[in-house]
Amino acid sequence: MTVIANNSQSDDDLIKVFVVDHDACYATATTKTFIKVRTEFEGFHFYPNASQIDKRIAFLEAEHRHIFKVEVKISVTHLDRELEFFLVKWALQEFIKDGKMNHKSCEMIATDILNKHLIPLYGANRYYEIIVSEDGENDGIVEYKPPRVQ
């Protein structure tokens, strides 16, 4: 162990600092396991009253098309296909197949996917992260952390 001399601290203080810092480097590690599925769909939406926020985005008030890209990350409890990728993806595609998003933002679409699809299908005791983007360019992200069990 190297002790660096410092007039404001005794050698004992320096050793304590070193040992505390050394112990902090060996904190207990945890591992979490997730799956992630991706899909995309053609959809149409609009942003009511966008021009009231800024005239430059008035064009968003008209219904317009995007390729919405969706990523869903879900926690799993074991490593051997607790949730099968294909089944999760197909169920997600079935849920979003309509493509008529009306006034919904990416964040609203992600929230619908969470509350109306994922939690009813896979339960509320999992971590979820849902990312919805317009054309892969700008993302809305919703993260759900399950309530802690006491």
Secondary structure, DSSP 8 states (H G I E B T S, - for coil): ------TTS-HHHHHHHHHHHHHHTT-------EEEEEEEEEEEE--TTHHHH-GGGGGGGS-EEEEEEEEEEEE-SSSS-SS-HHHHHHHHHHHHTT-EEET--HHHHHHHIIIIIIHHHH-SSS-EEEEEEETTTEEEEEEE------
